Amino acid sequence: MFTEIEYAAACAFILRETGIVLDSSKGYFIEGRLKPIETDAGVNSLGDLIRKAETDRVLKQKVIDAVSTNETYFFRDSKPFDLLRNFLVPQIMEKGNSLSIWSAASSTGQEAYSIAMSLKEILFDLSKFKIKITGSDISAEAVQRANHGVYSRFELTRGLTPLQISRYFTPCGSHGEYKVSDELRYVVQFGQANLLTSPIFNGIYDIVFCRNVAIYFKKEDKRLLFERMSRSLKPGGSLIIGSTESLIDFPDLFSREQFHGIVYYVKK
Ligand SMILES: C[S@@+](CC[C@H](N)C(=O)[O-])C[C@H]1O[C@@H](n2cnc3c(N)ncnc32)[C@H](O)[C@@H]1O
């Protein structure tokens, strides 16, 4: 069992490195996630693990990977993808043939590939357009999985219909897994980035999905996050947040809009 001082040091480290706030009720979570790393690293306590992780880049990334919650699934909350297909993309494509979308905090890639599938459903031949979908996440492990584009049958059935599975995935390997089609893979790229500190490209995205990550941040970091999301968008670009999230505290950054009851935010 960790001591209170060790636990506080671990929480401070995680907050500093990721922005993720862990309160006193998360002791079991930290213990479950970090104990195996402590054993592997050959240190005797959580305090020693955190001290070592401060200067050991590989160990630091292992701790970050372990404490990030990567829960996601294809077409999560479905409505943002209806908004994309029925309103946002047709509106952008009226003006040209290029489109750039950022899945910020893309976890293991399901959100970015769901965006690609949505585009395929309305644009048909993606190679005829200049499409760039970028996924990024702080977890190196999650980014590696997203890049690989290989999912278990269980992961596919969380959100995809049998038709979508047969259309966009092919069986691979000997463990009953499926690989995303080349056509979707070619329009999506993934990279590792911390949304609060990594350099961002200003004004390049038409649409940003930033869902189910701000919930882990304190108020000041939420502001920093949404300022950065705003800067990354083109003038008039759209931001889509999670179904339980709100931008009520940041009326200076975005205006709240609706399409058939689906809420999204436009850069001011
Ligand atoms: C719950 S998942 C959400 C995934 C996806 N956006 C969705 O809604 O299904 C949250 C993701 O945020 C990532 N994350 C947490 N803090 C981050 C940070 N500071 N920078 C980038 N990603 C972060 C985690 O690694 C995790 O993959």
The ligand as an SDF file (V2000), in Angstrom:
LIG
                    3D

 27 29  0  0  0  0  0  0  0  0999 V2000
  -11.5170    8.8410  -22.5780 C   0  0  0  0  0  0  0  0  0  0  0  0
  -10.3660    8.9840  -23.8920 S   0  0  0  0  0  0  0  0  0  0  0  0
  -11.3240    9.8210  -25.1120 C   0  0  0  0  0  0  0  0  0  0  0  0
  -11.0790    9.2960  -26.4970 C   0  0  0  0  0  0  0  0  0  0  0  0
  -11.9850    9.8660  -27.5980 C   0  0  0  0  0  0  0  0  0  0  0  0
  -11.7790   11.2850  -27.7580 N   0  0  0  0  0  0  0  0  0  0  0  0
  -13.4350    9.5520  -27.3220 C   0  0  0  0  0  0  0  0  0  0  0  0
  -14.1740   10.4650  -26.9310 O   0  0  0  0  0  0  0  0  0  0  0  0
  -13.8470    8.4030  -27.4800 O   0  0  0  0  0  0  0  0  0  0  0  0
   -9.3180   10.3030  -23.2400 C   0  0  0  0  0  0  0  0  0  0  0  0
   -7.9690   10.3520  -23.9290 C   0  0  0  0  0  0  0  0  0  0  0  0
   -7.3360   11.5840  -23.5560 O   0  0  0  0  0  0  0  0  0  0  0  0
   -5.9500   11.3460  -23.5150 C   0  0  0  0  0  0  0  0  0  0  0  0
   -5.3090   12.4420  -22.7590 N   0  0  0  0  0  0  0  0  0  0  0  0
   -5.3580   12.7030  -21.4300 C   0  0  0  0  0  0  0  0  0  0  0  0
   -4.6350   13.7900  -21.1290 N   0  0  0  0  0  0  0  0  0  0  0  0
   -4.1130   14.2460  -22.3040 C   0  0  0  0  0  0  0  0  0  0  0  0
   -3.2720   15.3380  -22.6470 C   0  0  0  0  0  0  0  0  0  0  0  0
   -2.8210   16.2150  -21.7360 N   0  0  0  0  0  0  0  0  0  0  0  0
   -2.9320   15.4940  -23.9480 N   0  0  0  0  0  0  0  0  0  0  0  0
   -3.3840   14.6220  -24.9050 C   0  0  0  0  0  0  0  0  0  0  0  0
   -4.1800   13.5670  -24.6300 N   0  0  0  0  0  0  0  0  0  0  0  0
   -4.5440   13.3840  -23.3490 C   0  0  0  0  0  0  0  0  0  0  0  0
   -5.8340    9.9730  -22.8790 C   0  0  0  0  0  0  0  0  0  0  0  0
   -4.5910    9.3660  -23.1510 O   0  0  0  0  0  0  0  0  0  0  0  0
   -7.0260    9.2410  -23.4990 C   0  0  0  0  0  0  0  0  0  0  0  0
   -6.6470    8.4760  -24.6180 O   0  0  0  0  0  0  0  0  0  0  0  0
  1  2  1  0
  2  3  1  0
  2 10  1  0
  3  4  1  0
  4  5  1  0
  5  6  1  0
  5  7  1  0
  7  8  2  0
  7  9  1  0
 10 11  1  0
 11 12  1  0
 11 26  1  0
 12 13  1  0
 13 14  1  0
 13 24  1  0
 14 15  1  0
 14 23  1  0
 15 16  2  0
 16 17  1  0
 17 18  1  0
 17 23  2  0
 18 19  1  0
 18 20  2  0
 20 21  1  0
 21 22  2  0
 22 23  1  0
 24 25  1  0
 24 26  1  0
 26 27  1  0
M  CHG  2   2   1   9  -1
M  END
$$$$
